[in-house]
Amino acid sequence: MMLKIMVLSDKLQEQSARAEAIQKRAAAKIESGLADMDRTIDEAMRRHMSAVREDVAREVLAGSRESVAQFTSELEDLKRHMMDFAQFSVDMERKMDKTGKILAKRFILPAALLAVTMSAVIAAAIWLGTHYRNVIENSKIEAALLEQYENSALYLCDSKYLCAKTTKTPTQYRKQGYVFIAPKNQAGK
């Protein structure tokens, strides 16, 4: 039984290690995704700002005589695009946070539950092993006593005395080869 418990414990530990490895891989993927998202955002901002600078420089160099209203409109469009991009970044960050929480619920909590369960199983196995070891020891003692009792020649003499047959019985105590046995509270009287 202890061998089965040890095998079960080993299997549970292996499963726990596998779950932990899965969790680490998922965390690495999340971190990698966040790093990729940061790089993508930085690159998009650089490209966008570069394009804006180029557009502004081109307009200034070409000497366009656009009205201030049109420039303000384009600036507002640029602001709106930047706000949209900022909102996109916030949404992506929220999605990544949500994904992280989902992964935590799917891997970390079950791993903790598995660890608690394994601890309970191991504790129960240890307690049961100790309990049944004591039961077996007591049963062995009782069996030895019963065997000794079976191998002895104890009888009731005159329906009220416990007699034992012995090999060397003094003549004064003999009665058909048996000796009277006094109860503990009457010994020596």
C-alpha positions in Angstrom: 0.0 0.0 0.0 2.8 2.4 0.9 4.4 1.6 -2.5 1.2 2.5 -4.3 1.1 5.7 -2.3 4.7 6.5 -3.2 4.0 5.8 -6.9 0.9 8.0 -6.7 2.9 10.7 -5.0 5.6 10.5 -7.7 2.9 10.7 -10.4 1.3 13.7 -8.7 4.7 15.4 -8.4 5.4 14.8 -12.1 2.0 16.2 -13.0 2.7 19.2 -10.8 6.1 19.7 -12.5 4.4 19.4 -16.0 1.8 22.0 -15.0 4.5 24.3 -13.7 6.4 24.0 -17.0 3.2 24.7 -18.9 2.6 27.8 -16.8 6.2 29.0 -17.3 5.9 28.5 -21.1 2.6 30.5 -21.1 4.2 33.3 -19.0 7.1 33.4 -21.4 4.7 33.6 -24.3 2.8 36.4 -22.6 6.0 38.3 -21.9 7.2 37.7 -25.5 3.8 39.0 -26.8 4.0 42.1 -24.6 7.6 42.8 -25.8 6.5 42.3 -29.4 3.5 44.6 -28.8 5.8 47.3 -27.3 8.2 47.0 -30.3 5.2 47.2 -32.7 3.9 50.3 -31.0 7.3 51.9 -30.9 7.8 51.2 -34.6 4.3 52.3 -35.6 4.8 55.6 -33.6 8.2 56.1 -35.2 6.8 55.5 -38.7 3.8 57.6 -38.1 5.8 60.5 -36.6 8.4 60.2 -39.4 5.6 60.3 -42.0 4.1 63.3 -40.3 7.5 65.1 -40.2 8.1 64.2 -43.9 4.6 65.5 -44.8 5.1 68.7 -42.9 8.6 69.2 -44.2 7.4 68.5 -47.8 4.6 71.0 -47.4 6.9 73.7 -46.0 9.6 73.0 -48.6 7.1 73.1 -51.4 5.9 76.4 -50.2 2.3 75.5 -50.2 0.0 78.2 -49.4 -2.6 76.2 -47.7 -4.8 78.0 -45.3 -4.4 77.7 -41.6 -7.8 76.1 -41.4 -6.7 73.2 -43.6 -3.5 72.8 -41.6 -5.5 72.8 -38.4 -7.9 70.2 -39.9 -4.9 67.9 -40.7 -3.5 68.5 -37.3 -6.8 67.5 -35.8 -6.9 64.4 -38.0 -3.4 63.5 -36.8 -4.5 64.0 -33.2 -7.5 61.7 -33.8 -5.3 59.1 -35.4 -2.9 59.3 -32.5 -5.8 59.0 -30.0 -7.2 56.0 -31.9 -3.7 54.4 -31.8 -3.5 55.2 -28.1 -6.9 53.6 -27.5 -5.7 50.6 -29.6 -2.7 50.3 -27.3 -4.8 50.5 -24.2 -7.2 47.8 -25.6 -4.3 45.5 -26.4 -2.9 45.9 -22.9 -6.2 45.1 -21.4 -6.5 42.0 -23.6 -3.0 40.9 -22.5 -3.9 41.5 -18.9 -7.1 39.4 -19.3 -5.1 36.7 -21.0 -2.6 36.6 -18.1 -5.5 36.3 -15.6 -7.1 33.5 -17.6 -3.7 31.7 -17.7 -3.4 32.2 -14.0 -6.8 30.7 -13.4 -6.1 27.8 -15.7 -2.7 26.8 -14.6 -1.6 28.4 -11.3 -4.8 27.7 -9.3 -5.1 24.1 -10.4 -1.3 23.6 -9.7 -1.9 25.0 -6.2 -5.0 22.8 -5.7 -2.9 19.8 -6.9 -0.2 20.6 -4.4 -2.7 20.9 -1.6 -4.4 17.7 -2.7 -1.0 15.9 -2.9 -0.1 17.1 0.6 -3.4 15.8 2.0 -3.0 12.4 0.2 0.5 12.1 1.5 -0.5 13.1 5.1 -3.4 10.6 4.9 -1.1 7.9 3.6 1.4 8.5 6.4 -1.3 8.5 9.0 -2.9 5.3 7.6 0.5 3.6 7.4 1.2 4.4 11.1 -2.3 3.4 12.2 -2.2 0.1 10.4 1.3 -0.6 11.6 0.1 -0.3 15.2 -3.0 -2.4 14.4 -0.8 -5.1 12.9 1.6 -5.0 15.9 -1.3 -5.3 18.4 -2.8 -8.2 16.3 0.6 -10.0 16.4 0.7 -9.7 20.2 -2.8 -10.9 20.6 -2.1 -13.8 18.2 1.0 -14.7 20.2 -1.0 -14.7 23.5 -3.8 -16.8 22.0 -1.2 -19.2 20.6 0.4 -19.5 24.1 -3.1 -19.9 25.6 -3.9 -22.7 23.1 -0.7 -24.5 23.8 -1.1 -24.3 27.6 -3.1 -26.7 29.6 -5.5 -24.4 31.5 -8.8 -25.8 32.7 -11.6 -25.1 35.2 -11.3 -27.4 38.2 -14.5 -27.9 40.3 -16.2 -25.2 38.0 -14.7 -22.4 40.1 -10.9 -22.8 40.1 -8.5 -22.2 37.2 -6.0 -25.1 37.0 -2.9 -25.5 34.9 -1.2 -28.8 34.1 2.5 -28.6 34.8 5.4 -31.0 34.5 6.9 -30.4 37.9 4.2 -29.9 40.5 5.0 -30.3 44.2 3.0 -33.0 45.8 1.2 -30.8 48.2 -0.4 -28.8 45.3 -1.2 -31.7 42.9 -4.7 -32.6 42.0 -4.8 -35.0 39.1 -1.7 -33.3 37.6 -3.1 -29.8 37.9 -2.2 -26.7 40.0 -4.7 -24.2 41.3 -4.2 -20.7 39.8 -5.2 -17.8 42.1 -6.7 -14.6 40.7 -4.4 -11.5 41.0 -6.3 -10.0 43.9 -6.1 -13.3 45.9 -2.5 -14.2 45.1 -0.4 -15.3 48.1 -3.4 -15.8 50.4 
